[in-house]
Structure formats: C-alpha cells, structure tokens
C-alpha cells in the first residue's frame, strides 16, 4: 500500500468514526474542503512542508470534535484529562 493510499484510508476511517464532516475538518486545518475530499479519496496528500502542521491539526480536530458516542474515551484518558484540568 502506498503512503498516499494509507493516509487516505486512515483519514477516511478516523473522520467516519469520529463523525466529523469534511467542512469541519477543513476549517480546523485551514484548507478548502476540496482538499479534504482529495486527501480522503487518495488523489492528494498534504505536502511535505505542510504535513506536520496539517497532521497536528487533524489530530486535534478529531480529539476535540468527536462525540463521546462515536469515540468513547477510555478511563485513562478521562483520568488524565481530570488531572490536567
């Protein structure tokens, strides 16, 4: 599996499981929604220079926007969050 196909498959799975709309992710990473669609379809992947920031923003968006029903937090994440707060 190529890096492009792997990225697309993983991103699609995360977005679906987290129940996040493409436009929400687009706003979080500050890219046009057409780029999100291209990343998910495997037509494009983020450029090498932009990748670290884009991946960080994707991760942040998924963690903060995912509903608890879609991605239930494990007890250790809940405990860690309480310690940090």
C-alpha positions as CSV (number, residue, x, y, z in Angstrom):
1,X,0.0,0.0,0.0
2,X,1.4,3.4,-0.9
3,X,1.8,6.2,1.6
4,X,-0.9,8.1,-0.3
5,X,-3.4,5.3,-0.1
6,X,-2.6,4.5,3.5
7,X,-3.1,8.2,4.5
8,X,-6.4,8.3,2.6
9,X,-7.7,5.1,4.2
10,X,-6.7,6.1,7.7
11,X,-8.1,9.7,7.4
12,X,-11.4,8.4,6.0
13,X,-11.7,5.9,8.8
14,X,-11.0,8.5,11.5
15,X,-13.4,11.0,10.1
16,X,-16.1,8.4,9.8
17,X,-15.6,7.0,13.3
18,X,-15.4,10.5,14.8
19,X,-18.5,11.6,12.9
20,X,-16.8,14.7,11.6
21,X,-17.9,16.5,8.5
22,X,-15.3,17.4,5.9
23,X,-16.1,21.1,6.2
24,X,-15.4,20.9,10.0
25,X,-12.0,19.3,9.3
26,X,-11.3,21.8,6.6
27,X,-11.9,24.7,9.0
28,X,-9.7,23.1,11.6
29,X,-6.7,22.7,9.2
30,X,-7.5,25.9,7.4
31,X,-7.7,24.3,4.0
32,X,-10.5,24.3,1.4
33,X,-13.0,21.5,1.8
34,X,-12.0,20.3,-1.7
35,X,-8.5,19.4,-0.3
36,X,-10.1,17.3,2.4
37,X,-12.1,15.4,-0.1
38,X,-8.9,14.8,-2.2
39,X,-7.0,13.6,0.8
40,X,-9.8,11.2,1.8
41,X,-10.1,9.9,-1.8
42,X,-6.4,9.5,-2.1
43,X,-6.0,11.9,-5.0
44,X,-3.6,14.1,-2.9
45,X,-1.8,14.1,0.4
46,X,-0.6,17.1,2.3
47,X,2.7,18.5,1.0
48,X,5.9,17.6,2.9
49,X,6.4,21.1,4.3
50,X,2.8,21.4,5.5
51,X,2.3,17.8,6.7
52,X,3.5,18.3,10.3
53,X,1.1,21.2,10.9
54,X,-1.8,19.5,9.0
55,X,-1.4,16.2,10.9
56,X,-1.3,18.0,14.2
57,X,-4.5,20.0,13.3
58,X,-6.2,16.9,12.1
59,X,-5.4,15.1,15.3
60,X,-6.6,18.0,17.4
61,X,-9.8,18.3,15.5
62,X,-10.6,14.6,15.8
63,X,-9.9,14.6,19.5
64,X,-11.9,17.7,20.3
65,X,-14.8,17.3,17.8
66,X,-15.5,13.6,18.1
67,X,-18.6,12.8,20.1
68,X,-18.3,10.5,23.1
69,X,-20.7,8.2,21.4
70,X,-18.6,7.9,18.3
71,X,-15.2,7.5,20.1
72,X,-15.8,6.8,23.7
73,X,-13.0,7.9,25.9
74,X,-11.2,5.2,27.9
75,X,-11.0,5.6,31.6
76,X,-7.3,6.5,31.4
77,X,-7.9,9.4,29.1
78,X,-10.7,10.7,31.3
79,X,-8.5,10.4,34.4
80,X,-5.6,12.2,32.6
81,X,-7.9,15.0,31.5
82,X,-9.1,15.5,35.1
83,X,-5.5,15.6,36.3
84,X,-4.6,18.3,33.7
85,X,-7.7,20.4,34.3
